[in-house]
């Protein structure tokens, strides 16, 4: 299967980001079925917020 770059709109900030063909291939190799819904910056922020929440418990 050949992949092509895909433009996605981040569900948190609304900015467009590219889900590259290389990233799509990586997702397939790892068995991930859903494409990302957040841009890289928002994924980093979400991960940091979850880690902070878990550290408070």
N, CA, C and O atoms as a Tripos MOL2 file, in Angstrom:
@<TRIPOS>MOLECULE
protein
  228   227    57     0     0
PROTEIN
NO_CHARGES

@<TRIPOS>ATOM
      1 N           0.8480   -1.1870    0.0000 N.3       1 UNK1
      2 CA          0.0000    0.0000    0.0000 C.3       1 UNK1
      3 C           0.8860    1.2390    0.0000 C.2       1 UNK1
      4 O           1.8310    1.3400    0.7820 O.2       1 UNK1
      5 N           0.5740    2.1680   -0.8740 N.am      2 UNK2
      6 CA          1.3480    3.3970   -0.9520 C.3       2 UNK2
      7 C           0.6140    4.5110   -0.2220 C.2       2 UNK2
      8 O          -0.5880    4.7030   -0.4030 O.2       2 UNK2
      9 N           1.3400    5.2280    0.5900 N.am      3 UNK3
     10 CA          0.7660    6.3150    1.3700 C.3       3 UNK3
     11 C           1.1280    7.6590    0.7460 C.2       3 UNK3
     12 O           2.1680    7.8000    0.1020 O.2       3 UNK3
     13 N           0.2590    8.6360    0.9460 N.am      4 UNK4
     14 CA          0.5360   10.0130    0.5210 C.3       4 UNK4
     15 C           0.2840   10.9320    1.7010 C.2       4 UNK4
     16 O          -0.5490   10.6450    2.5600 O.2       4 UNK4
     17 N           1.0190   12.0480    1.7350 N.am      5 UNK5
     18 CA          0.8210   13.0160    2.8140 C.3       5 UNK5
     19 C          -0.6430   13.4440    2.8640 C.2       5 UNK5
     20 O          -1.3080   13.5770    1.8370 O.2       5 UNK5
     21 N          -1.1240   13.6540    4.0900 N.am      6 UNK6
     22 CA         -2.5240   13.9850    4.3010 C.3       6 UNK6
     23 C          -2.5930   15.1830    5.2590 C.2       6 UNK6
     24 O          -1.8950   15.2040    6.2720 O.2       6 UNK6
     25 N          -3.4160   16.1580    4.9470 N.am      7 UNK7
     26 CA         -3.5930   17.3150    5.8180 C.3       7 UNK7
     27 C          -4.7840   17.0660    6.7310 C.2       7 UNK7
     28 O          -5.8690   16.7040    6.2760 O.2       7 UNK7
     29 N          -4.5630   17.2680    8.0370 N.am      8 UNK8
     30 CA         -5.5900   17.0390    9.0520 C.3       8 UNK8
     31 C          -5.7220   18.3100    9.8790 C.2       8 UNK8
     32 O          -4.7400   19.0260   10.0760 O.2       8 UNK8
     33 N          -6.9260   18.5980   10.3650 N.am      9 UNK9
     34 CA         -7.1560   19.7490   11.2340 C.3       9 UNK9
     35 C          -7.1600   19.2640   12.6820 C.2       9 UNK9
     36 O          -7.8990   18.3450   13.0350 O.2       9 UNK9
     37 N          -6.3270   19.8910   13.5170 N.am     10 UNK10
     38 CA         -6.2230   19.5270   14.9320 C.3      10 UNK10
     39 C          -7.5430   19.8140   15.6450 C.2      10 UNK10
     40 O          -8.1270   20.8870   15.4920 O.2      10 UNK10
     41 N          -8.0020   18.8320   16.4290 N.am     11 UNK11
     42 CA         -9.2880   18.9960   17.1190 C.3      11 UNK11
     43 C          -9.1790   19.9500   18.3130 C.2      11 UNK11
     44 O         -10.2010   20.4350   18.7990 O.2      11 UNK11
     45 N          -7.9640   20.2270   18.7940 N.am     12 UNK12
     46 CA         -7.8080   21.1310   19.9330 C.3      12 UNK12
     47 C          -7.5960   22.5850   19.5120 C.2      12 UNK12
     48 O          -8.3040   23.4770   19.9800 O.2      12 UNK12
     49 N          -6.6200   22.8250   18.6270 N.am     13 UNK13
     50 CA         -6.2810   24.2050   18.2750 C.3      13 UNK13
     51 C          -6.8270   24.6420   16.9260 C.2      13 UNK13
     52 O          -6.8490   25.8370   16.6310 O.2      13 UNK13
     53 N          -7.2660   23.7000   16.1030 N.am     14 UNK14
     54 CA         -7.8390   24.0340   14.8090 C.3      14 UNK14
     55 C          -6.8260   24.2690   13.6990 C.2      14 UNK14
     56 O          -7.2120   24.5700   12.5700 O.2      14 UNK14
     57 N          -5.5330   24.1370   14.0000 N.am     15 UNK15
     58 CA         -4.5100   24.3190   12.9720 C.3      15 UNK15
     59 C          -4.4080   23.0720   12.1080 C.2      15 UNK15
     60 O          -4.6550   21.9560   12.5630 O.2      15 UNK15
     61 N          -4.0390   23.2860   10.8570 N.am     16 UNK16
     62 CA         -3.8050   22.1630    9.9610 C.3      16 UNK16
     63 C          -2.4050   21.6160   10.2090 C.2      16 UNK16
     64 O          -1.4750   22.3710   10.4920 O.2      16 UNK16
     65 N          -2.2620   20.2920   10.1000 N.am     17 UNK17
     66 CA         -0.9460   19.6720   10.1720 C.3      17 UNK17
     67 C          -0.9050   18.5260    9.1820 C.2      17 UNK17
     68 O          -1.9400   18.0000    8.7720 O.2      17 UNK17
     69 N           0.3060   18.1460    8.8040 N.am     18 UNK18
     70 CA          0.4810   17.0930    7.8080 C.3      18 UNK18
     71 C           0.7530   15.7670    8.5050 C.2      18 UNK18
     72 O           1.6510   15.6580    9.3400 O.2      18 UNK18
     73 N          -0.0370   14.7680    8.1460 N.am     19 UNK19
     74 CA          0.1740   13.3870    8.5690 C.3      19 UNK19
     75 C           0.9180   12.7530    7.3970 C.2      19 UNK19
     76 O           0.3070   12.3230    6.4180 O.2      19 UNK19
     77 N           2.2390   12.7010    7.5110 N.am     20 UNK20
     78 CA          3.0790   12.3180    6.3770 C.3      20 UNK20
     79 C           2.9200   10.8530    6.0040 C.2      20 UNK20
     80 O           2.4500   10.0380    6.7970 O.2      20 UNK20
     81 N           3.3210   10.5410    4.7880 N.am     21 UNK21
     82 CA          3.2800    9.1620    4.3070 C.3      21 UNK21
     83 C           4.1400    8.2750    5.2040 C.2      21 UNK21
     84 O           3.7710    7.1380    5.4970 O.2      21 UNK21
     85 N           5.2810    8.7950    5.6360 N.am     22 UNK22
     86 CA          6.1760    8.0300    6.5110 C.3      22 UNK22
     87 C           5.5050    7.7430    7.8620 C.2      22 UNK22
     88 O           5.6140    6.6380    8.3930 O.2      22 UNK22
     89 N           4.8130    8.7500    8.4120 N.am     23 UNK23
     90 CA          4.0900    8.5470    9.6770 C.3      23 UNK23
     91 C           2.9680    7.5280    9.5040 C.2      23 UNK23
     92 O           2.7440    6.6940   10.3810 O.2      23 UNK23
     93 N           2.2710    7.5920    8.3870 N.am     24 UNK24
     94 CA          1.1840    6.6450    8.1260 C.3      24 UNK24
     95 C           1.7160    5.2190    8.0500 C.2      24 UNK24
     96 O           1.0850    4.2880    8.5500 O.2      24 UNK24
     97 N           2.8670    5.0520    7.4290 N.am     25 UNK25
     98 CA          3.4910    3.7340    7.3390 C.3      25 UNK25
     99 C           3.8630    3.2340    8.7390 C.2      25 UNK25
    100 O           3.6560    2.0640    9.0600 O.2      25 UNK25
    101 N           4.4120    4.1260    9.5660 N.am     26 UNK26
    102 CA          4.7630    3.7780   10.9440 C.3      26 UNK26
    103 C           3.5180    3.3400   11.7180 C.2      26 UNK26
    104 O           3.5450    2.3250   12.4140 O.2      26 UNK26
    105 N           2.4350    4.0960   11.5990 N.am     27 UNK27
    106 CA          1.1890    3.7480   12.2910 C.3      27 UNK27
    107 C           0.7290    2.3480   11.8790 C.2      27 UNK27
    108 O           0.3220    1.5500   12.7240 O.2      27 UNK27
    109 N           0.7950    2.0530   10.5800 N.am     28 UNK28
    110 CA          0.3660    0.7410   10.0890 C.3      28 UNK28
    111 C           1.2470   -0.3650   10.6620 C.2      28 UNK28
    112 O           0.7440   -1.4090   11.0790 O.2      28 UNK28
    113 N           2.5590   -0.1380   10.6840 N.am     29 UNK29
    114 CA          3.4870   -1.1380   11.2180 C.3      29 UNK29
    115 C           3.2200   -1.4230   12.6870 C.2      29 UNK29
    116 O           3.3860   -2.5570   13.1360 O.2      29 UNK29
    117 N           2.8110   -0.4150   13.4370 N.am     30 UNK30
    118 CA          2.5340   -0.5650   14.8640 C.3      30 UNK30
    119 C           1.1230   -1.0720   15.1380 C.2      30 UNK30
    120 O           0.7590   -1.3180   16.2880 O.2      30 UNK30
    121 N           0.3240   -1.2290   14.0710 N.am     31 UNK31
    122 CA         -1.0370   -1.7310   14.2300 C.3      31 UNK31
    123 C          -2.0250   -0.6660   14.6920 C.2      31 UNK31
    124 O          -3.1230   -0.9920   15.1430 O.2      31 UNK31
    125 N          -1.6430    0.6000   14.5830 N.am     32 UNK32
    126 CA         -2.5440    1.6870   14.9740 C.3      32 UNK32
    127 C          -3.5330    1.9220   13.8460 C.2      32 UNK32
    128 O          -3.1400    2.1000   12.6930 O.2      32 UNK32
    129 N          -4.8130    1.9210   14.1790 N.am     33 UNK33
    130 CA         -5.8450    1.9920   13.1500 C.3      33 UNK33
    131 C          -6.4000    3.3920   12.9260 C.2      33 UNK33
    132 O          -7.0000    3.6600   11.8850 O.2      33 UNK33
    133 N          -6.2060    4.2910   13.8930 N.am     34 UNK34
    134 CA         -6.7760    5.6350   13.7870 C.3      34 UNK34
    135 C          -5.6710    6.6600   13.5430 C.2      34 UNK34
    136 O          -4.5890    6.5860   14.1240 O.2      34 UNK34
    137 N          -5.9720    7.6030   12.6810 N.am     35 UNK35
    138 CA         -4.9860    8.6540   12.4480 C.3      35 UNK35
    139 C          -5.0510    9.6670   13.5830 C.2      35 UNK35
    140 O          -6.0560    9.7390   14.2910 O.2      35 UNK35
    141 N          -3.9850   10.4530   13.7650 N.am     36 UNK36
    142 CA         -3.9680   11.4080   14.8790 C.3      36 UNK36
    143 C          -5.0520   12.4720   14.7220 C.2      36 UNK36
    144 O          -5.4140   12.8510   13.6090 O.2      36 UNK36
    145 N          -5.5540   12.9390   15.8470 N.am     37 UNK37
    146 CA         -6.5780   13.9910   15.8480 C.3      37 UNK37
    147 C          -5.9970   15.3300   16.2980 C.2      37 UNK37
    148 O          -6.6220   16.3790   16.1420 O.2      37 UNK37
    149 N          -4.7770   15.2730   16.8640 N.am     38 UNK38
    150 CA         -4.1280   16.4790   17.3750 C.3      38 UNK38
    151 C          -2.7810   16.6900   16.6920 C.2      38 UNK38
    152 O          -2.1080   15.7310   16.3140 O.2      38 UNK38
    153 N          -2.3930   17.9650   16.5390 N.am     39 UNK39
    154 CA         -1.0740   18.2880   16.0050 C.3      39 UNK39
    155 C          -0.0160   17.9330   17.0610 C.2      39 UNK39
    156 O          -0.3430   17.6630   18.2160 O.2      39 UNK39
    157 N           1.2300   17.9400   16.6520 N.am     40 UNK40
    158 CA          2.3100   17.5420   17.5540 C.3      40 UNK40
    159 C           2.3210   18.3930   18.8260 C.2      40 UNK40
    160 O           2.4560   17.8530   19.9240 O.2      40 UNK40
    161 N           2.1810   19.7180   18.6930 N.am     41 UNK41
    162 CA          2.1960   20.5930   19.8710 C.3      41 UNK41
    163 C           1.0770   20.2400   20.8430 C.2      41 UNK41
    164 O           1.3010   20.1840   22.0520 O.2      41 UNK41
    165 N          -0.1170   20.0040   20.3300 N.am     42 UNK42
    166 CA         -1.2510   19.6760   21.2050 C.3      42 UNK42
    167 C          -1.1030   18.2880   21.8170 C.2      42 UNK42
    168 O          -1.5370   18.0680   22.9480 O.2      42 UNK42
    169 N          -0.4930   17.3400   21.0850 N.am     43 UNK43
    170 CA         -0.2350   16.0190   21.6690 C.3      43 UNK43
    171 C           0.7350   16.1380   22.8380 C.2      43 UNK43
    172 O           0.5570   15.4870   23.8670 O.2      43 UNK43
    173 N           1.7620   16.9700   22.6780 N.am     44 UNK44
    174 CA          2.7420   17.1760   23.7570 C.3      44 UNK44
    175 C           2.0600   17.8080   24.9660 C.2      44 UNK44
    176 O           2.2880   17.3830   26.0980 O.2      44 UNK44
    177 N           1.2210   18.8230   24.7340 N.am     45 UNK45
    178 CA          0.5000   19.4870   25.8380 C.3      45 UNK45
    179 C          -0.4330   18.5190   26.5500 C.2      45 UNK45
    180 O          -0.5010   18.5150   27.7790 O.2      45 UNK45
    181 N          -1.1510   17.7000   25.7930 N.am     46 UNK46
    182 CA         -2.0850   16.7350   26.3880 C.3      46 UNK46
    183 C          -1.3260   15.7120   27.2240 C.2      46 UNK46
    184 O          -1.7500   15.3750   28.3290 O.2      46 UNK46
    185 N          -0.2150   15.2200   26.7070 N.am     47 UNK47
    186 CA          0.5860   14.2430   27.4330 C.3      47 UNK47
    187 C           1.1130   14.8450   28.7360 C.2      47 UNK47
    188 O           1.0820   14.1910   29.7790 O.2      47 UNK47
    189 N           1.5960   16.0850   28.6810 N.am     48 UNK48
    190 CA          2.1080   16.7570   29.8750 C.3      48 UNK48
    191 C           0.9990   16.9500   30.9070 C.2      48 UNK48
    192 O           1.2300   16.7670   32.1020 O.2      48 UNK48
    193 N          -0.1970   17.3160   30.4610 N.am     49 UNK49
    194 CA         -1.3260   17.5120   31.3750 C.3      49 UNK49
    195 C          -1.7110   16.1920   32.0430 C.2      49 UNK49
    196 O          -2.0180   16.1660   33.2340 O.2      49 UNK49
    197 N          -1.6970   15.0970   31.2800 N.am     50 UNK50
    198 CA         -2.0260   13.7860   31.8520 C.3      50 UNK50
    199 C          -0.9720   13.3540   32.8720 C.2      50 UNK50
    200 O          -1.3060   12.8070   33.9240 O.2      50 UNK50
    201 N           0.2970   13.6010   32.5550 N.am     51 UNK51
    202 CA          1.3750   13.2440   33.4820 C.3      51 UNK51
    203 C           1.2670   14.0540   34.7770 C.2      51 UNK51
    204 O           1.4660   13.5280   35.8720 O.2      51 UNK51
    205 N           0.9460   15.3520   34.6300 N.am     52 UNK52
    206 CA          0.7880   16.1980   35.8150 C.3      52 UNK52
    207 C          -0.3690   15.7230   36.6610 C.2      52 UNK52
    208 O          -0.2680   15.6770   37.8870 O.2      52 UNK52
    209 N          -1.4660   15.3690   36.0200 N.am     53 UNK53
    210 CA         -2.6410   14.8630   36.7310 C.3      53 UNK53
    211 C          -2.3030   13.5780   37.4870 C.2      53 UNK53
    212 O          -2.6950   13.4110   38.6420 O.2      53 UNK53
    213 N          -1.5720   12.6690   36.8300 N.am     54 UNK54
    214 CA         -1.1980   11.3970   37.4420 C.3      54 UNK54
    215 C          -0.2100   11.5980   38.5960 C.2      54 UNK54
    216 O          -0.2240   10.8280   39.5570 O.2      54 UNK54
    217 N           0.6270   12.5990   38.5140 N.am     55 UNK55
    218 CA          1.5870   12.8700   39.5780 C.3      55 UNK55
    219 C           0.9160   13.4530   40.8310 C.2      55 UNK55
    220 O           1.4470   13.3240   41.9340 O.2      55 UNK55
    221 N          -0.2380   14.0890   40.6630 N.am     56 UNK56
    222 CA         -0.9570   14.6740   41.7950 C.3      56 UNK56
    223 C          -1.6670   13.5950   42.6180 C.2      56 UNK56
    224 O          -1.9620   13.8060   43.7940 O.2      56 UNK56
    225 N          -1.9340   12.4690   42.0180 N.am     57 UNK57
    226 CA         -2.6670   11.3870   42.6990 C.3      57 UNK57
    227 C          -1.7810   10.5650   43.5450 C.2      57 UNK57
    228 O          -2.2400    9.6180   44.1830 O.2      57 UNK57
@<TRIPOS>BOND
     1     1     2 1
     2     2     3 1
     3     3     4 2
     4     3     5 am
     5     5     6 1
     6     6     7 1
     7     7     8 2
     8     7     9 am
     9     9    10 1
    10    10    11 1
    11    11    12 2
    12    11    13 am
    13    13    14 1
    14    14    15 1
    15    15    16 2
    16    15    17 am
    17    17    18 1
    18    18    19 1
    19    19    20 2
    20    19    21 am
    21    21    22 1
    22    22    23 1
    23    23    24 2
    24    23    25 am
    25    25    26 1
    26    26    27 1
    27    27    28 2
    28    27    29 am
    29    29    30 1
    30    30    31 1
    31    31    32 2
    32    31    33 am
    33    33    34 1
    34    34    35 1
    35    35    36 2
    36    35    37 am
    37    37    38 1
    38    38    39 1
    39    39    40 2
    40    39    41 am
    41    41    42 1
    42    42    43 1
    43    43    44 2
    44    43    45 am
    45    45    46 1
    46    46    47 1
    47    47    48 2
    48    47    49 am
    49    49    50 1
    50    50    51 1
    51    51    52 2
    52    51    53 am
    53    53    54 1
    54    54    55 1
    55    55    56 2
    56    55    57 am
    57    57    58 1
    58    58    59 1
    59    59    60 2
    60    59    61 am
    61    61    62 1
    62    62    63 1
    63    63    64 2
    64    63    65 am
    65    65    66 1
    66    66    67 1
    67    67    68 2
    68    67    69 am
    69    69    70 1
    70    70    71 1
    71    71    72 2
    72    71    73 am
    73    73    74 1
    74    74    75 1
    75    75    76 2
    76    75    77 am
    77    77    78 1
    78    78    79 1
    79    79    80 2
    80    79    81 am
    81    81    82 1
    82    82    83 1
    83    83    84 2
    84    83    85 am
    85    85    86 1
    86    86    87 1
    87    87    88 2
    88    87    89 am
    89    89    90 1
    90    90    91 1
    91    91    92 2
    92    91    93 am
    93    93    94 1
    94    94    95 1
    95    95    96 2
    96    95    97 am
    97    97    98 1
    98    98    99 1
    99    99   100 2
   100    99   101 am
   101   101   102 1
   102   102   103 1
   103   103   104 2
   104   103   105 am
   105   105   106 1
   106   106   107 1
   107   107   108 2
   108   107   109 am
   109   109   110 1
   110   110   111 1
   111   111   112 2
   112   111   113 am
   113   113   114 1
   114   114   115 1
   115   115   116 2
   116   115   117 am
   117   117   118 1
   118   118   119 1
   119   119   120 2
   120   119   121 am
   121   121   122 1
   122   122   123 1
   123   123   124 2
   124   123   125 am
   125   125   126 1
   126   126   127 1
   127   127   128 2
   128   127   129 am
   129   129   130 1
   130   130   131 1
   131   131   132 2
   132   131   133 am
   133   133   134 1
   134   134   135 1
   135   135   136 2
   136   135   137 am
   137   137   138 1
   138   138   139 1
   139   139   140 2
   140   139   141 am
   141   141   142 1
   142   142   143 1
   143   143   144 2
   144   143   145 am
   145   145   146 1
   146   146   147 1
   147   147   148 2
   148   147   149 am
   149   149   150 1
   150   150   151 1
   151   151   152 2
   152   151   153 am
   153   153   154 1
   154   154   155 1
   155   155   156 2
   156   155   157 am
   157   157   158 1
   158   158   159 1
   159   159   160 2
   160   159   161 am
   161   161   162 1
   162   162   163 1
   163   163   164 2
   164   163   165 am
   165   165   166 1
   166   166   167 1
   167   167   168 2
   168   167   169 am
   169   169   170 1
   170   170   171 1
   171   171   172 2
   172   171   173 am
   173   173   174 1
   174   174   175 1
   175   175   176 2
   176   175   177 am
   177   177   178 1
   178   178   179 1
   179   179   180 2
   180   179   181 am
   181   181   182 1
   182   182   183 1
   183   183   184 2
   184   183   185 am
   185   185   186 1
   186   186   187 1
   187   187   188 2
   188   187   189 am
   189   189   190 1
   190   190   191 1
   191   191   192 2
   192   191   193 am
   193   193   194 1
   194   194   195 1
   195   195   196 2
   196   195   197 am
   197   197   198 1
   198   198   199 1
   199   199   200 2
   200   199   201 am
   201   201   202 1
   202   202   203 1
   203   203   204 2
   204   203   205 am
   205   205   206 1
   206   206   207 1
   207   207   208 2
   208   207   209 am
   209   209   210 1
   210   210   211 1
   211   211   212 2
   212   211   213 am
   213   213   214 1
   214   214   215 1
   215   215   216 2
   216   215   217 am
   217   217   218 1
   218   218   219 1
   219   219   220 2
   220   219   221 am
   221   221   222 1
   222   222   223 1
   223   223   224 2
   224   223   225 am
   225   225   226 1
   226   226   227 1
   227   227   228 2
@<TRIPOS>SUBSTRUCTURE
     1 UNK1         2 RESIDUE 1 A UNK
     2 UNK2         6 RESIDUE 1 A UNK
     3 UNK3        10 RESIDUE 1 A UNK
     4 UNK4        14 RESIDUE 1 A UNK
     5 UNK5        18 RESIDUE 1 A UNK
     6 UNK6        22 RESIDUE 1 A UNK
     7 UNK7        26 RESIDUE 1 A UNK
     8 UNK8        30 RESIDUE 1 A UNK
     9 UNK9        34 RESIDUE 1 A UNK
    10 UNK10       38 RESIDUE 1 A UNK
    11 UNK11       42 RESIDUE 1 A UNK
    12 UNK12       46 RESIDUE 1 A UNK
    13 UNK13       50 RESIDUE 1 A UNK
    14 UNK14       54 RESIDUE 1 A UNK
    15 UNK15       58 RESIDUE 1 A UNK
    16 UNK16       62 RESIDUE 1 A UNK
    17 UNK17       66 RESIDUE 1 A UNK
    18 UNK18       70 RESIDUE 1 A UNK
    19 UNK19       74 RESIDUE 1 A UNK
    20 UNK20       78 RESIDUE 1 A UNK
    21 UNK21       82 RESIDUE 1 A UNK
    22 UNK22       86 RESIDUE 1 A UNK
    23 UNK23       90 RESIDUE 1 A UNK
    24 UNK24       94 RESIDUE 1 A UNK
    25 UNK25       98 RESIDUE 1 A UNK
    26 UNK26      102 RESIDUE 1 A UNK
    27 UNK27      106 RESIDUE 1 A UNK
    28 UNK28      110 RESIDUE 1 A UNK
    29 UNK29      114 RESIDUE 1 A UNK
    30 UNK30      118 RESIDUE 1 A UNK
    31 UNK31      122 RESIDUE 1 A UNK
    32 UNK32      126 RESIDUE 1 A UNK
    33 UNK33      130 RESIDUE 1 A UNK
    34 UNK34      134 RESIDUE 1 A UNK
    35 UNK35      138 RESIDUE 1 A UNK
    36 UNK36      142 RESIDUE 1 A UNK
    37 UNK37      146 RESIDUE 1 A UNK
    38 UNK38      150 RESIDUE 1 A UNK
    39 UNK39      154 RESIDUE 1 A UNK
    40 UNK40      158 RESIDUE 1 A UNK
    41 UNK41      162 RESIDUE 1 A UNK
    42 UNK42      166 RESIDUE 1 A UNK
    43 UNK43      170 RESIDUE 1 A UNK
    44 UNK44      174 RESIDUE 1 A UNK
    45 UNK45      178 RESIDUE 1 A UNK
    46 UNK46      182 RESIDUE 1 A UNK
    47 UNK47      186 RESIDUE 1 A UNK
    48 UNK48      190 RESIDUE 1 A UNK
    49 UNK49      194 RESIDUE 1 A UNK
    50 UNK50      198 RESIDUE 1 A UNK
    51 UNK51      202 RESIDUE 1 A UNK
    52 UNK52      206 RESIDUE 1 A UNK
    53 UNK53      210 RESIDUE 1 A UNK
    54 UNK54      214 RESIDUE 1 A UNK
    55 UNK55      218 RESIDUE 1 A UNK
    56 UNK56      222 RESIDUE 1 A UNK
    57 UNK57      226 RESIDUE 1 A UNK
